[in-house]
Amino acid sequence: MTTLAKELETYEKLLPSLLREQGRYAVITGDTLIGVYVSYEDALKIGYEHCGLTPFLVRKVSQEKTVLHFSRDMDVLCRA
């Protein structure tokens, strides 16, 4: 499975129940919904607090299928 594929699958499964939170931002890691937040900034902060550098998804709850935000590949070796 590709990076964030599980999170996107989980989002799609949860979408019918998430639609009552339309316009807010869902934070998902693996098959777990961490929570739904009013702002992207709040969602991102909570995502990093819960997941650190482990991939997680922040997605605006919407019936539209467009991808709004994505994470970079964290498996790349840091050359700093």
N, C-alpha and C positions, 0 to 999 in steps of 0.2 A: 504494500500500500504506500502511496506517495505521501510526502509531508502534508499534513492537514487533511488528508482524504477522510480519515476517521471522524474528525471534527465536523467536516462538511456533511458527512453522512448523518451524524448525530443531529446537526442543525435541521436537516431535512425531515428527520423523524419527529423532532420536537416542534416543528413549525406550526402545525395546527393549534397546539396549546400556547405557543409563543405569540400568536397573532393578537392576542389581547394586550400585548406589550408593544404593539407596532410603533415604530419610530424610536424605540430605545435600542440599546446595544447588548447583545447576548455575549457572554464569555463562556467558551466551551473548551475543555481539554479531554481528549479521548472520547469516551462516551458519557462524560459528566458535564452537566450544566453548572457552572460555578455561580452564575447569577445574571440578572438583567439590570442595566444601569441607564440612567438618564443621558449621560454624555459619553462620548467616545473616550475622552480623557480619563474619566472615572473607571470605565471598563478596562482600559489598557493598564491603569495603575493596579487594579485588583488582579488582573491577569498576571502581571509580573510578580506581585506579592505572593500569589498562590503557586505559580508555575516556574518562576525564575526564568531560565533560558530554555526550558522545555517548550516545544511548540504549543501554542494555543491559538484559538480563533476568536477574534472580536468581529461580530457581524451585526449590522443594523437589521433589526427585525422588520421584514417586509415580504410581501408576496412576490416582489420582483426577484428574478434569478441572477442579477448582475453581482459580481464580486466587487466589493467596495474596498476592502483592505486585505492584504496578505502579508505573510511573514517571510523574511529571507531565510535561506537555507543555513541553519545553525551548525551543520556538520562540517562546514568549511574550516580548515585549519587557520587560526589567526597567525598572521605573519608580522605582528607588531614587535 
